[in-house]
């Protein structure tokens, strides 16, 4: 019942109001909203583009191929921070995924490279 009412609100409220509402959510909260049902899965990304202008991607972000994340990314992504280990292939894979997800209007990409450190027999 509640999902039906909420879905009706998505269909009846003006675009500008819904965009403003979704701008207060985090990226994780938008992904959670998408689990409310098929209508939400398709509509939330449309109203939350502002939330996805700046993204930080960990290499594991794309390992599981989250369909919600794929739905939220697109040409509205402007700034990307890639956090990967020093493996260039993983970095290239992430860049390929951004192209596949139609993130073709990126203005800045930064990388945060890290390496596993073996300290006294323990990998950190």
N, CA, C and O atoms as a GROMACS GRO file, in nm:
protein
  496
    1UNK      N    1   0.082  -0.120   0.000
    1UNK     CA    2   0.000   0.000   0.000
    1UNK      C    3   0.087   0.126   0.000
    1UNK      O    4   0.068   0.216  -0.082
    2UNK      N    5   0.184   0.131   0.095
    2UNK     CA    6   0.271   0.248   0.104
    2UNK      C    7   0.352   0.264  -0.024
    2UNK      O    8   0.369   0.376  -0.073
    3UNK      N    9   0.402   0.153  -0.078
    3UNK     CA   10   0.480   0.160  -0.202
    3UNK      C   11   0.394   0.214  -0.316
    3UNK      O   12   0.443   0.290  -0.399
    4UNK      N   13   0.268   0.174  -0.321
    4UNK     CA   14   0.177   0.222  -0.425
    4UNK      C   15   0.156   0.373  -0.414
    4UNK      O   16   0.157   0.444  -0.514
    5UNK      N   17   0.137   0.421  -0.292
    5UNK     CA   18   0.119   0.565  -0.270
    5UNK      C   19   0.246   0.640  -0.309
    5UNK      O   20   0.240   0.743  -0.376
    6UNK      N   21   0.359   0.588  -0.266
    6UNK     CA   22   0.486   0.653  -0.297
    6UNK      C   23   0.512   0.654  -0.448
    6UNK      O   24   0.561   0.753  -0.502
    7UNK      N   25   0.480   0.544  -0.515
    7UNK     CA   26   0.497   0.538  -0.660
    7UNK      C   27   0.406   0.638  -0.729
    7UNK      O   28   0.445   0.701  -0.827
    8UNK      N   29   0.285   0.653  -0.678
    8UNK     CA   30   0.193   0.752  -0.734
    8UNK      C   31   0.250   0.893  -0.719
    8UNK      O   32   0.237   0.975  -0.810
    9UNK      N   33   0.313   0.920  -0.605
    9UNK     CA   34   0.376   1.052  -0.585
    9UNK      C   35   0.486   1.076  -0.689
    9UNK      O   36   0.499   1.186  -0.742
   10UNK      N   37   0.564   0.972  -0.717
   10UNK     CA   38   0.669   0.986  -0.819
   10UNK      C   39   0.610   1.022  -0.954
   10UNK      O   40   0.670   1.095  -1.032
   11UNK      N   41   0.494   0.970  -0.981
   11UNK     CA   42   0.431   0.995  -1.111
   11UNK      C   43   0.354   1.126  -1.116
   11UNK      O   44   0.330   1.179  -1.225
   12UNK      N   45   0.314   1.180  -1.000
   12UNK     CA   46   0.227   1.298  -1.000
   12UNK      C   47   0.296   1.428  -0.960
   12UNK      O   48   0.252   1.535  -1.002
   13UNK      N   49   0.401   1.420  -0.880
   13UNK     CA   50   0.469   1.544  -0.839
   13UNK      C   51   0.550   1.600  -0.956
   13UNK      O   52   0.600   1.523  -1.039
   14UNK      N   53   0.563   1.732  -0.963
   14UNK     CA   54   0.641   1.793  -1.071
   14UNK      C   55   0.789   1.751  -1.064
   14UNK      O   56   0.843   1.726  -0.956
   15UNK      N   57   0.851   1.746  -1.179
   15UNK     CA   58   0.991   1.706  -1.191
   15UNK      C   59   1.081   1.787  -1.098
   15UNK      O   60   1.165   1.730  -1.029
   16UNK      N   61   1.065   1.919  -1.097
   16UNK     CA   62   1.151   2.006  -1.016
   16UNK      C   63   1.142   1.975  -0.868
   16UNK      O   64   1.243   1.978  -0.797
   17UNK      N   65   1.024   1.945  -0.820
   17UNK     CA   66   1.006   1.912  -0.678
   17UNK      C   67   1.073   1.779  -0.646
   17UNK      O   68   1.143   1.767  -0.546
   18UNK      N   69   1.052   1.680  -0.731
   18UNK     CA   70   1.115   1.549  -0.707
   18UNK      C   71   1.267   1.558  -0.714
   18UNK      O   72   1.337   1.494  -0.636
   19UNK      N   73   1.318   1.637  -0.807
   19UNK     CA   74   1.462   1.655  -0.818
   19UNK      C   75   1.518   1.719  -0.691
   19UNK      O   76   1.624   1.680  -0.642
   20UNK      N   77   1.446   1.817  -0.639
   20UNK     CA   78   1.488   1.882  -0.514
   20UNK      C   79   1.486   1.784  -0.398
   20UNK      O   80   1.579   1.781  -0.318
   21UNK      N   81   1.382   1.704  -0.387
   21UNK     CA   82   1.371   1.605  -0.279
   21UNK      C   83   1.488   1.507  -0.286
   21UNK      O   84   1.554   1.482  -0.186
   22UNK      N   85   1.512   1.452  -0.404
   22UNK     CA   86   1.618   1.352  -0.417
   22UNK      C   87   1.757   1.412  -0.399
   22UNK      O   88   1.851   1.338  -0.368
   23UNK      N   89   1.773   1.541  -0.417
   23UNK     CA   90   1.905   1.604  -0.399
   23UNK      C   91   1.952   1.598  -0.254
   23UNK      O   92   2.070   1.616  -0.226
   24UNK      N   93   1.860   1.574  -0.161
   24UNK     CA   94   1.896   1.564  -0.019
   24UNK      C   95   1.940   1.424   0.020
   24UNK      O   96   1.985   1.403   0.133
   25UNK      N   97   1.927   1.329  -0.070
   25UNK     CA   98   1.964   1.191  -0.039
   25UNK      C   99   2.110   1.165  -0.077
   25UNK      O  100   2.166   1.230  -0.165
   26UNK      N  101   2.169   1.068  -0.009
   26UNK     CA  102   2.303   1.024  -0.047
   26UNK      C  103   2.292   0.925  -0.162
   26UNK      O  104   2.182   0.881  -0.197
   27UNK      N  105   2.403   0.890  -0.220
   27UNK     CA  106   2.402   0.791  -0.327
   27UNK      C  107   2.352   0.656  -0.275
   27UNK      O  108   2.274   0.589  -0.343
   28UNK      N  109   2.396   0.617  -0.156
   28UNK     CA  110   2.349   0.490  -0.099
   28UNK      C  111   2.198   0.492  -0.074
   28UNK      O  112   2.130   0.392  -0.096
   29UNK      N  113   2.146   0.606  -0.028
   29UNK     CA  114   2.002   0.616  -0.005
   29UNK      C  115   1.924   0.608  -0.136
   29UNK      O  116   1.815   0.549  -0.141
   30UNK      N  117   1.978   0.666  -0.242
   30UNK     CA  118   1.912   0.654  -0.373
   30UNK      C  119   1.909   0.508  -0.418
   30UNK      O  120   1.808   0.461  -0.470
   31UNK      N  121   2.020   0.437  -0.398
   31UNK     CA  122   2.024   0.295  -0.436
   31UNK      C  123   1.923   0.215  -0.355
   31UNK      O  124   1.858   0.125  -0.408
   32UNK      N  125   1.908   0.248  -0.227
   32UNK     CA  126   1.810   0.179  -0.142
   32UNK      C  127   1.668   0.208  -0.192
   32UNK      O  128   1.585   0.116  -0.196
   33UNK      N  129   1.640   0.331  -0.228
   33UNK     CA  130   1.506   0.366  -0.281
   33UNK      C  131   1.473   0.285  -0.406
   33UNK      O  132   1.357   0.251  -0.430
   34UNK      N  133   1.574   0.255  -0.484
   34UNK     CA  134   1.551   0.180  -0.608
   34UNK      C  135   1.502   0.038  -0.582
   34UNK      O  136   1.446  -0.026  -0.671
   35UNK      N  137   1.524  -0.011  -0.461
   35UNK     CA  138   1.478  -0.146  -0.425
   35UNK      C  139   1.330  -0.150  -0.391
   35UNK      O  140   1.275  -0.258  -0.368
   36UNK      N  141   1.262  -0.035  -0.387
   36UNK     CA  142   1.121  -0.030  -0.348
   36UNK      C  143   1.029  -0.096  -0.451
   36UNK      O  144   0.916  -0.133  -0.419
   37UNK      N  145   1.075  -0.109  -0.573
   37UNK     CA  146   0.992  -0.173  -0.676
   37UNK      C  147   1.040  -0.135  -0.814
   37UNK      O  148   1.126  -0.048  -0.829
   38UNK      N  149   0.984  -0.199  -0.916
   38UNK     CA  150   1.028  -0.172  -1.053
   38UNK      C  151   1.014  -0.026  -1.096
   38UNK      O  152   1.101   0.028  -1.164
   39UNK      N  153   0.905   0.037  -1.057
   39UNK     CA  154   0.887   0.178  -1.095
   39UNK      C  155   0.997   0.264  -1.032
   39UNK      O  156   1.053   0.352  -1.098
   40UNK      N  157   1.026   0.239  -0.906
   40UNK     CA  158   1.131   0.314  -0.837
   40UNK      C  159   1.267   0.288  -0.901
   40UNK      O  160   1.349   0.379  -0.913
   41UNK      N  161   1.292   0.164  -0.940
   41UNK     CA  162   1.420   0.129  -1.003
   41UNK      C  163   1.445   0.216  -1.126
   41UNK      O  164   1.558   0.258  -1.150
   42UNK      N  165   1.341   0.243  -1.201
   42UNK     CA  166   1.357   0.320  -1.324
   42UNK      C  167   1.343   0.471  -1.304
   42UNK      O  168   1.402   0.549  -1.378
   43UNK      N  169   1.265   0.514  -1.204
   43UNK     CA  170   1.240   0.657  -1.186
   43UNK      C  171   1.342   0.729  -1.097
   43UNK      O  172   1.376   0.844  -1.124
   44UNK      N  173   1.391   0.662  -0.993
   44UNK     CA  174   1.485   0.728  -0.901
   44UNK      C  175   1.607   0.785  -0.974
   44UNK      O  176   1.642   0.900  -0.949
   45UNK      N  177   1.673   0.710  -1.062
   45UNK     CA  178   1.789   0.768  -1.131
   45UNK      C  179   1.755   0.894  -1.211
   45UNK      O  180   1.837   0.985  -1.221
   46UNK      N  181   1.637   0.898  -1.265
   46UNK     CA  182   1.593   1.014  -1.343
   46UNK      C  183   1.585   1.140  -1.256
   46UNK      O  184   1.620   1.249  -1.302
   47UNK      N  185   1.540   1.124  -1.134
   47UNK     CA  186   1.524   1.239  -1.044
   47UNK      C  187   1.647   1.268  -0.958
   47UNK      O  188   1.653   1.372  -0.894
   48UNK      N  189   1.743   1.178  -0.956
   48UNK     CA  190   1.858   1.195  -0.866
   48UNK      C  191   1.988   1.221  -0.940
   48UNK      O  192   2.096   1.196  -0.886
   49UNK      N  193   1.982   1.270  -1.061
   49UNK     CA  194   2.104   1.293  -1.139
   49UNK      C  195   2.202   1.385  -1.067
   49UNK      O  196   2.323   1.364  -1.076
   50UNK      N  197   2.152   1.485  -0.997
   50UNK     CA  198   2.240   1.578  -0.924
   50UNK      C  199   2.326   1.505  -0.820
   50UNK      O  200   2.441   1.541  -0.797
   51UNK      N  201   2.268   1.402  -0.760
   51UNK     CA  202   2.338   1.325  -0.657
   51UNK      C  203   2.457   1.250  -0.717
   51UNK      O  204   2.555   1.222  -0.648
   52UNK      N  205   2.449   1.219  -0.845
   52UNK     CA  206   2.550   1.137  -0.911
   52UNK      C  207   2.649   1.218  -0.994
   52UNK      O  208   2.723   1.160  -1.074
   53UNK      N  209   2.653   1.350  -0.979
   53UNK     CA  210   2.750   1.430  -1.054
   53UNK      C  211   2.892   1.404  -1.008
   53UNK      O  212   2.985   1.407  -1.088
   54UNK      N  213   2.910   1.377  -0.879
   54UNK     CA  214   3.041   1.346  -0.821
   54UNK      C  215   3.036   1.203  -0.768
   54UNK      O  216   2.953   1.171  -0.683
   55UNK      N  217   3.124   1.118  -0.819
   55UNK     CA  218   3.123   0.980  -0.772
   55UNK      C  219   3.264   0.936  -0.735
   55UNK      O  220   3.363   0.981  -0.793
   56UNK      N  221   3.271   0.848  -0.638
   56UNK     CA  222   3.395   0.780  -0.603
   56UNK      C  223   3.371   0.632  -0.625
   56UNK      O  224   3.277   0.575  -0.570
   57UNK      N  225   3.456   0.572  -0.705
   57UNK     CA  226   3.440   0.431  -0.736
   57UNK      C  227   3.558   0.352  -0.682
   57UNK      O  228   3.674   0.383  -0.708
   58UNK      N  229   3.525   0.250  -0.607
   58UNK     CA  230   3.626   0.155  -0.562
   58UNK      C  231   3.631   0.044  -0.665
   58UNK      O  232   3.534   0.019  -0.735
   59UNK      N  233   3.744  -0.023  -0.674
   59UNK     CA  234   3.753  -0.128  -0.775
   59UNK      C  235   3.646  -0.234  -0.753
   59UNK      O  236   3.599  -0.295  -0.849
   60UNK      N  237   3.607  -0.257  -0.630
   60UNK     CA  238   3.504  -0.359  -0.605
   60UNK      C  239   3.364  -0.310  -0.643
   60UNK      O  240   3.270  -0.390  -0.649
   61UNK      N  241   3.349  -0.179  -0.670
   61UNK     CA  242   3.218  -0.126  -0.711
   61UNK      C  243   3.167  -0.194  -0.837
   61UNK      O  244   3.047  -0.214  -0.854
   62UNK      N  245   3.259  -0.228  -0.924
   62UNK     CA  246   3.219  -0.286  -1.051
   62UNK      C  247   3.234  -0.437  -1.055
   62UNK      O  248   3.193  -0.501  -1.152
   63UNK      N  249   3.293  -0.495  -0.952
   63UNK     CA  250   3.312  -0.639  -0.951
   63UNK      C  251   3.179  -0.711  -0.953
   63UNK      O  252   3.162  -0.809  -1.026
   64UNK      N  253   3.084  -0.663  -0.875
   64UNK     CA  254   2.955  -0.731  -0.865
   64UNK      C  255   2.852  -0.683  -0.967
   64UNK      O  256   2.741  -0.736  -0.972
   65UNK      N  257   2.888  -0.582  -1.047
   65UNK     CA  258   2.797  -0.533  -1.152
   65UNK      C  259   2.658  -0.500  -1.097
   65UNK      O  260   2.559  -0.559  -1.141
   66UNK      N  261   2.649  -0.409  -1.005
   66UNK     CA  262   2.522  -0.369  -0.945
   66UNK      C  263   2.436  -0.299  -1.051
   66UNK      O  264   2.473  -0.191  -1.098
   67UNK      N  265   2.322  -0.357  -1.089
   67UNK     CA  266   2.238  -0.295  -1.192
   67UNK      C  267   2.184  -0.158  -1.149
   67UNK      O  268   2.155  -0.074  -1.233
   68UNK      N  269   2.170  -0.137  -1.017
   68UNK     CA  270   2.122  -0.007  -0.970
   68UNK      C  271   2.225   0.101  -1.001
   68UNK      O  272   2.190   0.210  -1.047
   69UNK      N  273   2.352   0.071  -0.974
   69UNK     CA  274   2.459   0.167  -1.001
   69UNK      C  275   2.465   0.198  -1.150
   69UNK      O  276   2.479   0.314  -1.190
   70UNK      N  277   2.456   0.095  -1.231
   70UNK     CA  278   2.458   0.114  -1.376
   70UNK      C  279   2.344   0.206  -1.421
   70UNK      O  280   2.361   0.288  -1.510
   71UNK      N  281   2.228   0.191  -1.358
   71UNK     CA  282   2.111   0.271  -1.392
   71UNK      C  283   2.131   0.419  -1.354
   71UNK      O  284   2.075   0.508  -1.418
   72UNK      N  285   2.210   0.444  -1.249
   72UNK     CA  286   2.226   0.581  -1.198
   72UNK      C  287   2.335   0.661  -1.268
   72UNK      O  288   2.336   0.784  -1.260
   73UNK      N  289   2.426   0.593  -1.334
   73UNK     CA  290   2.536   0.664  -1.398
   73UNK      C  291   2.497   0.701  -1.541
   73UNK      O  292   2.412   0.637  -1.603
   74UNK      N  293   2.561   0.804  -1.592
   74UNK     CA  294   2.532   0.849  -1.728
   74UNK      C  295   2.606   0.978  -1.758
   74UNK      O  296   2.705   1.011  -1.693
   75UNK      N  297   2.558   1.051  -1.856
   75UNK     CA  298   2.629   1.171  -1.900
   75UNK      C  299   2.620   1.288  -1.801
   75UNK      O  300   2.680   1.392  -1.825
   76UNK      N  301   2.547   1.272  -1.692
   76UNK     CA  302   2.541   1.376  -1.589
   76UNK      C  303   2.658   1.365  -1.491
   76UNK      O  304   2.679   1.456  -1.410
   77UNK      N  305   2.736   1.256  -1.496
   77UNK     CA  306   2.853   1.240  -1.410
   77UNK      C  307   2.962   1.336  -1.458
   77UNK      O  308   3.002   1.332  -1.575
   78UNK      N  309   3.009   1.422  -1.368
   78UNK     CA  310   3.108   1.524  -1.404
   78UNK      C  311   3.245   1.502  -1.340
   78UNK      O  312   3.348   1.529  -1.402
   79UNK      N  313   3.246   1.453  -1.217
   79UNK     CA  314   3.371   1.436  -1.144
   79UNK      C  315   3.380   1.294  -1.090
   79UNK      O  316   3.287   1.245  -1.026
   80UNK      N  317   3.493   1.228  -1.116
   80UNK     CA  318   3.510   1.089  -1.077
   80UNK      C  319   3.640   1.074  -1.001
   80UNK      O  320   3.744   1.123  -1.044
   81UNK      N  321   3.634   1.006  -0.888
   81UNK     CA  322   3.753   0.966  -0.814
   81UNK      C  323   3.758   0.813  -0.819
   81UNK      O  324   3.665   0.746  -0.774
   82UNK      N  325   3.866   0.760  -0.872
   82UNK     CA  326   3.884   0.615  -0.880
   82UNK      C  327   3.982   0.572  -0.771
   82UNK      O  328   4.095   0.621  -0.766
   83UNK      N  329   3.939   0.481  -0.686
   83UNK     CA  330   4.025   0.430  -0.580
   83UNK      C  331   4.059   0.285  -0.613
   83UNK      O  332   3.976   0.195  -0.600
   84UNK      N  333   4.182   0.266  -0.657
   84UNK     CA  334   4.224   0.132  -0.701
   84UNK      C  335   4.363   0.101  -0.648
   84UNK      O  336   4.438   0.190  -0.608
   85UNK      N  337   4.394  -0.029  -0.647
   85UNK     CA  338   4.532  -0.063  -0.613
   85UNK      C  339   4.620  -0.031  -0.733
   85UNK      O  340   4.570   0.020  -0.833
   86UNK      N  341   4.743  -0.058  -0.725
   86UNK     CA  342   4.836  -0.016  -0.830
   86UNK      C  343   4.829  -0.102  -0.956
   86UNK      O  344   4.922  -0.101  -1.037
   87UNK      N  345   4.724  -0.175  -0.973
   87UNK     CA  346   4.706  -0.260  -1.090
   87UNK      C  347   4.644  -0.177  -1.203
   87UNK      O  348   4.527  -0.139  -1.196
   88UNK      N  349   4.723  -0.150  -1.307
   88UNK     CA  350   4.675  -0.066  -1.417
   88UNK      C  351   4.556  -0.128  -1.490
   88UNK      O  352   4.469  -0.056  -1.540
   89UNK      N  353   4.552  -0.260  -1.497
   89UNK     CA  354   4.442  -0.326  -1.568
   89UNK      C  355   4.308  -0.295  -1.502
   89UNK      O  356   4.208  -0.273  -1.570
   90UNK      N  357   4.306  -0.293  -1.369
   90UNK     CA  358   4.183  -0.261  -1.297
   90UNK      C  359   4.143  -0.116  -1.325
   90UNK      O  360   4.025  -0.086  -1.345
   91UNK      N  361   4.240  -0.027  -1.326
   91UNK     CA  362   4.212   0.113  -1.358
   91UNK      C  363   4.152   0.125  -1.499
   91UNK      O  364   4.053   0.196  -1.519
   92UNK      N  365   4.210   0.056  -1.595
   92UNK     CA  366   4.157   0.058  -1.732
   92UNK      C  367   4.018  -0.003  -1.738
   92UNK      O  368   3.932   0.045  -1.812
   93UNK      N  369   3.994  -0.110  -1.661
   93UNK     CA  370   3.861  -0.171  -1.657
   93UNK      C  371   3.757  -0.072  -1.606
   93UNK      O  372   3.646  -0.063  -1.660
   94UNK      N  373   3.792   0.003  -1.500
   94UNK     CA  374   3.700   0.103  -1.446
   94UNK      C  375   3.670   0.212  -1.550
   94UNK      O  376   3.556   0.254  -1.565
   95UNK      N  377   3.772   0.256  -1.620
   95UNK     CA  378   3.751   0.358  -1.724
   95UNK      C  379   3.664   0.304  -1.837
   95UNK      O  380   3.579   0.375  -1.890
   96UNK      N  381   3.684   0.178  -1.873
   96UNK     CA  382   3.598   0.115  -1.975
   96UNK      C  383   3.454   0.109  -1.928
   96UNK      O  384   3.361   0.133  -2.006
   97UNK      N  385   3.434   0.076  -1.800
   97UNK     CA  386   3.298   0.069  -1.746
   97UNK      C  387   3.230   0.206  -1.750
   97UNK      O  388   3.112   0.216  -1.784
   98UNK      N  389   3.305   0.310  -1.717
   98UNK     CA  390   3.248   0.445  -1.724
   98UNK      C  391   3.201   0.476  -1.866
   98UNK      O  392   3.095   0.536  -1.885
   99UNK      N  393   3.280   0.437  -1.964
   99UNK     CA  394   3.240   0.458  -2.103
   99UNK      C  395   3.117   0.374  -2.136
   99UNK      O  396   3.024   0.421  -2.203
  100UNK      N  397   3.116   0.249  -2.090
  100UNK     CA  398   3.001   0.161  -2.115
  100UNK      C  399   2.874   0.217  -2.053
  100UNK      O  400   2.765   0.204  -2.110
  101UNK      N  401   2.887   0.281  -1.936
  101UNK     CA  402   2.772   0.337  -1.866
  101UNK      C  403   2.737   0.476  -1.917
  101UNK      O  404   2.657   0.546  -1.855
  102UNK      N  405   2.795   0.516  -2.028
  102UNK     CA  406   2.765   0.643  -2.096
  102UNK      C  407   2.804   0.767  -2.015
  102UNK      O  408   2.740   0.871  -2.025
  103UNK      N  409   2.910   0.754  -1.935
  103UNK     CA  410   2.963   0.869  -1.860
  103UNK      C  411   3.061   0.941  -1.952
  103UNK      O  412   3.182   0.933  -1.934
  104UNK      N  413   3.008   1.011  -2.050
  104UNK     CA  414   3.092   1.071  -2.153
  104UNK      C  415   3.106   1.223  -2.142
  104UNK      O  416   3.157   1.288  -2.233
  105UNK      N  417   3.061   1.279  -2.031
  105UNK     CA  418   3.072   1.424  -2.009
  105UNK      C  419   3.157   1.454  -1.886
  105UNK      O  420   3.141   1.559  -1.823
  106UNK      N  421   3.247   1.363  -1.851
  106UNK     CA  422   3.330   1.379  -1.731
  106UNK      C  423   3.426   1.495  -1.752
  106UNK      O  424   3.493   1.505  -1.855
  107UNK      N  425   3.432   1.583  -1.652
  107UNK     CA  426   3.521   1.699  -1.658
  107UNK      C  427   3.654   1.674  -1.588
  107UNK      O  428   3.756   1.730  -1.626
  108UNK      N  429   3.651   1.588  -1.484
  108UNK     CA  430   3.775   1.563  -1.409
  108UNK      C  431   3.773   1.421  -1.354
  108UNK      O  432   3.673   1.374  -1.300
  109UNK      N  433   3.887   1.354  -1.368
  109UNK     CA  434   3.905   1.222  -1.308
  109UNK      C  435   4.029   1.230  -1.220
  109UNK      O  436   4.135   1.273  -1.264
  110UNK      N  437   4.014   1.187  -1.097
  110UNK     CA  438   4.130   1.176  -1.010
  110UNK      C  439   4.144   1.030  -0.969
  110UNK      O  440   4.046   0.956  -0.963
  111UNK      N  441   4.265   0.991  -0.940
  111UNK     CA  442   4.288   0.853  -0.898
  111UNK      C  443   4.353   0.853  -0.762
  111UNK      O  444   4.440   0.935  -0.732
  112UNK      N  445   4.311   0.762  -0.682
  112UNK     CA  446   4.371   0.739  -0.552
  112UNK      C  447   4.424   0.597  -0.556
  112UNK      O  448   4.349   0.501  -0.542
  113UNK      N  449   4.554   0.586  -0.577
  113UNK     CA  450   4.615   0.454  -0.588
  113UNK      C  451   4.665   0.409  -0.452
  113UNK      O  452   4.718   0.489  -0.374
  114UNK      N  453   4.647   0.284  -0.424
  114UNK     CA  454   4.699   0.229  -0.300
  114UNK      C  455   4.760   0.094  -0.328
  114UNK      O  456   4.727   0.028  -0.427
  115UNK      N  457   4.850   0.054  -0.242
  115UNK     CA  458   4.916  -0.075  -0.258
  115UNK      C  459   4.906  -0.152  -0.128
  115UNK      O  460   4.903  -0.094  -0.019
  116UNK      N  461   4.902  -0.282  -0.140
  116UNK     CA  462   4.904  -0.366  -0.020
  116UNK      C  463   5.046  -0.363   0.035
  116UNK      O  464   5.143  -0.376  -0.038
  117UNK      N  465   5.055  -0.346   0.164
  117UNK     CA  466   5.185  -0.339   0.230
  117UNK      C  467   5.203  -0.463   0.315
  117UNK      O  468   5.115  -0.500   0.394
  118UNK      N  469   5.316  -0.526   0.300
  118UNK     CA  470   5.346  -0.642   0.382
  118UNK      C  471   5.436  -0.595   0.495
  118UNK      O  472   5.553  -0.562   0.474
  119UNK      N  473   5.380  -0.592   0.615
  119UNK     CA  474   5.453  -0.541   0.731
  119UNK      C  475   5.464  -0.652   0.834
  119UNK      O  476   5.363  -0.696   0.889
  120UNK      N  477   5.583  -0.695   0.859
  120UNK     CA  478   5.610  -0.799   0.958
  120UNK      C  479   5.525  -0.924   0.932
  120UNK      O  480   5.467  -0.982   1.024
  121UNK      N  481   5.518  -0.964   0.804
  121UNK     CA  482   5.447  -1.086   0.770
  121UNK      C  483   5.297  -1.070   0.756
  121UNK      O  484   5.228  -1.168   0.724
  122UNK      N  485   5.244  -0.950   0.780
  122UNK     CA  486   5.100  -0.927   0.771
  122UNK      C  487   5.072  -0.833   0.654
  122UNK      O  488   5.134  -0.727   0.643
  123UNK      N  489   4.980  -0.872   0.569
  123UNK     CA  490   4.941  -0.784   0.458
  123UNK      C  491   4.837  -0.686   0.507
  123UNK      O  492   4.733  -0.726   0.560
  124UNK      N  493   4.865  -0.559   0.490
  124UNK     CA  494   4.773  -0.453   0.535
  124UNK      C  495   4.691  -0.404   0.420
  124UNK      O  496   4.607  -0.315   0.437
   0.00000   0.00000   0.00000
